[in-house]
Amino acid sequence: MTASFRAKRWYEGIAECQQQNEGYVLVTVVGTAGSTPRDSGSKMVVTASHTIDTIGGGHLEFDAISRARAYLAKGETRTELHSYPLSSALGQCCGGAVKVLFDVCNLHQQQVAIFGAGHVAKALVPILAQLPVRIAWIDSREDLFPDALPANVQKIVEDAPESEVRHLDENSWLIILTHDHQLDYRITEQALKHPSLPFVGLIGSDTKAKRFKTKLTHRGFDEHALARLVTPIGNRDIPGKQPIEVAVSISAQIIARLHHDNRSATPSAVSDVSVSHMQTNKLNKAGGEQVVATTLGDSESSSSKKDTTRDIK
């Protein structure tokens, strides 16, 4: 998902980058000597695909942009100072010299795709939105989304939610919490077709997990693909059946992954700390929703001790 910008000035560019969680470099002329294209204090913003404002154009700016993008590509937040003599070697014969400060702010964040906008998802999104992640929240039912969303949450209304899988960034983590088991399966199957998606979390009971894995095996998915499927999703140490309890359990697992916790550094390890305390629970009977704690989705909740069904009010 590529960021888009309307900004014309560098300070507007910074604001848009932060809103869209897009890494950027603030390039500032901090010193000049002799004849130079711009004075000290001139600034521009450089992202992986855009530039906003200018420090004078020409080969100086071209080199500064290339250098800024090289810093961004390293994925580090850093500050660098570089001196440019404006000589024929740079294609500029002003005869002066410029010192340029590169302030690298790498905001590239883990993308988390949440499928389903039911009770568990509504409890989960506000928690995850406080973490350094970008959230794609996907459902076919627009009326279920809150009117206001955090800046790092993108609402996606799609009649066929499974079709959004192919648009996700590489290394995205999926949380499948929809109201429909068949839809859960379609999303899961599409996700497992993409080896670049390392974490496919699915909410549900142990019985649901077993049935899905059996069906996926019959469809030709091998053990390496199934190792990326984490179901039920969540942390076993956090009991409870209410949507907020399920959401906290899932959040705990996501936080562990963000911190490279040994238990959740790989999908197979993550599954060892999956929530089994959540079982299939009927939610919002008027709307026919269910909640299952298996990864993404407000479908069900499962328990690690037993596979029973509990009502969630």
N, C-alpha and C positions, 0 to 999 in steps of 0.2 A: 504494500500500500504506500504509494508515493505521496509525500507531502506536497501541498500547493500553497503558494504565497501570493499575497496581494500587496505586501509591504513595499514601499519605495525608499524609506529611510532606514538606517541601520538599527535604530532603537525599536522601530516597528517590527523589523525582522527578528530581533531577539525575542520579542513578545510572542510572535507567531511560532517561532521554533519551540519555545517553551510550552506553548499551548498544544502543539502537535508532537511533543516529545522527539523533536528532530535535533540531532547533534549539529553543532555549528562552531565556527571559529570567528571570534571578533578580531578583525585585523585593524590595527591602529598605527598611524604614523606618530611616533613618539619623539623623533628628533630629525632635524634637517640641517643641512649645511650647503651654502651656495644656492644655485638655482634648482628648484624642485617642482614637480607637477602640482603638489598640494602641500599645504602647511601642516605643521604639527597639530595633532588632534583630529585629523581626518580619519574616518572609520568606514569600514564596510563589514558585512556579514557574509560568510561563505558556508554553504552546506554542501552535501554530497552532489547535489544537482542544481543548486541555484546560487546566485550572488545578489546581494542587496546593497545598494549604495556604491560608492567608488572611492578609491584612494588616488585617483589620477589617471587611470587607464594605462595603455601602452604595455610594454614588456615588463615593467615593474609590477603592474597589477596582475598580469598573466602569470608571472613567476610566483607572486604572493598567493594567488588562488591555487596554483598547483601544490605549493608547499602546504597550504592550509588543508587541502584535501588529503595529502599524504599523512598529516598529523591525525586527521579524523579517522583514516583507515586503520590506524594503530589501535583505535578503541580506547585511548587514554585521555584523561583530563589533565592538561598541562599548560604551561606558559613558556613561550620561547621568544627570544629576541634575535633578530637577524638584521645585519647591515647590508645595504645595497649602494655601491658606488654607481652613479648614473653615467656610466661610460659606454663606449661603443660595444663592449662585451655584452651589455644588457640591451643593446639596440636603442639606447637613449643617450643623447650627447648634451644633456643639460649642464653637465660639469659639476653637479652637486652630489650630495650623498643623503641617504635616507635611512633611518633606523625604524624598523617595523616590529611591533609587538604582536605575537600570535597568542591569543587567549583561547585555548581549546576547551570547549564544553561538550563532551561527548554524551549526549542524552539518549543514545540508542538503548532501548529498554526491552526486556523480554515481552513478547506478545503472548497474551492469554486470550484464547477464543472461548467464549461461554455460549453454548447453544441451549436455548430455553430461557424464558423470562417469567417463570413461575415463582412460587414462594421461596424456594431455596436460592435461586438465582438472585432474587430481589434482596435477600439477606446477605448473599455472598459478595455481590458487586461493590457495595459501599466499603466493605472490608478490604478487598483486593485493590480498590482504587487508591488506597492510602499507601500502597507499596510502589516501588519503582518498576511498574509494569505498564504496558499499553493493553487495553482491553477492547476486544471486538465482541459485542454482545448481539447475538443473532437469534431472531425468532420471526415467525410468519405473522404474528399477531401484534400489530403496532400499538393497539390500545393497552397492552400490558406493560409497556415501558413507562417509567416515570417521566414527568414533564421535564425535569431538570436532571442532568447527568454531570458527573465530574469531568474535568477537561480531558482526562486521559481515557475516557470511555467513549467508544464510537458505537452508536446504535445502527444496526443493519436489519432492515425489514426485508425478508426474502421468502417468497412462497415455497421455495424448495431449499430449505436451509443447508442441506447436504452439498448443494452446489457451491457454497461459499468456501468449502474446504480448499479448493484449488487456488483460491485467491490469498490464502494465508501466507505470511512470511515463513521462510525456512526456520526451523527450530521453534516454531510456535508450540505452545502447550494447549491442549484442548480439554475442556470440561463440558461433558455432555449431560444435560439435565432437562431434557424436553418432556412434554406431556404425553408422548406417544412412543411405545416400545419399538414399533416398526421404524419410526423416524430415528430413534436412538441407534438402531442397527444400521440404517443407511449411512448415517454420519460416521459411525464407527468404521464401517467397511471402506468408505471413501478415504478416511484418515489413514488407515493401515496400508492403503495403496501408495502412500507417499512416505518413503523412508526418511525424509527430511523432517518429519514430525515425530519427535522422540517420546512425547508423553500424551497419551490418549486416555483421559480419565473418564470413566463412565459410572454414573450413579445407578444403584440398584441392589437387589438382593444377591446372595450367593447363588441361588437357583438361576436367576437371570444371567449372572456372569457365566455360569457353566453352560447354559443354553447358547449364549452368544458365541462362546469359544468353540463349542461343538459345531455350530453352523459355519463359523469362519473357517474352521479346519476343513470342513467339507467343501468350502468354496476355494480351497487351495492356498490359504494363508499358512505359512510355516511357523515354526516356533520362534524365529527371530522377529517376525512381524507381531506375533501374539505377545511377545515380551514387552512390547511398547504399550499394550493395553493394560491399564491399571483399573481394576474393578473388583470389589467396590472401591471407590476413591475415598480418601480421608485418613485420619490418624486414629488408630485403634484406641489410643489412650484417652480420647475425648468421647465420653458416652453421651447419649441423648438422641431424641427423635424429633424435637422441634426444628423447624427450618433454620433458626439461628444457630442451634447446636450443630446441625449438619454443616452449615456454612462455616462455623468456626473450625470444625474438624478438617474440612477441605482446605481452609486458609492455612491451617497449621502445616499441612503437607506441602502446600505451595511455598510457604515461607522457608521450610526446610530445604526445598530444592533451590530456592534463590540463594541460600547460604551454603550450598554445596554440602549439605548434611550427608554424612556417609550412608545413612539409611535411605536417602531419597536421591542420591546422585545419579542413579540409573533407573529406568522404568522397572526392571525386575526387582530392584531393591525397594523401590517405592511401594510396590505391591505388597511387600512384607509389612508395611505400616498402614495399609489401607483400612478404611473404616469398615468394620463388619458389624458395628452396632446399629447400623441403619437398615431398616427393612422396607419392603414396599409399603408405602403409606398413601392412603387416599387423601388428596388435597383438593380443596375447592370443588366439592362434588357438583356444584352447579355448572362449573366450567369443565368438569371431567378431567381435572389435572391430577397427577400423582407425583409423589416425591420419592426419589430413590437415591441413596448415597453411593454413587459409583463413579462419578467423575463429573461430567457436565450434564446438567439437566436437573429439572425439578420434577423428576419422575418418581423416584423411590428412595428408600433408606434401608440399609441392611445392617444386621448385627453380626459381630464376629463370633458370638457364642452360639447363636441359633438363627435359623432362617424363618422368622415369623413375621406376620404383618401387623403393623400398629397404625392406628388412626392418628393423623396429625391435625390438630385443630388450628 
